[in-house]
Amino acid sequence: MLRSMGQRRVAGSGEDPRVTELRTAVSRLRRALACHPGDFADRGIAEDELAALAAMTLTGVPEVRRLRRSLLLVAGAIGSISALGAALTELRGAVELFGEQPR
């Protein structure tokens, strides 16, 4: 059991459930962004950061500082598009599962 989060690893996978949640949230937002018909200036930034976040989920537990930076960039790029709000909120929640960075 992950005592700090009160969560258990998925049986047999050995993967941190926070990473699974992050991967799911990133995937959902990437799909929502791909389906969004409008074009906007920072779309490329959002797509690049989502790709970086997806890559981070493949290498174990990501660095919290990098997660938060990517979240800020994605939020800044797409934050005003209400159609993507639910998926962005899910991504934020997934990043917050990683808690505070130790000092």
Buried (B, 14 or more C-beta within 10 A) or exposed (E): EEEEEEBEEEEEEEBBBBBBBBBBBBBBBBEBBEEBEEEEEBBEBBBBBBEBBBEBBEEEBBEBEEBBEBBEBBBEBBBEBEEBEEBBEBBBEBBEBBEEEEE
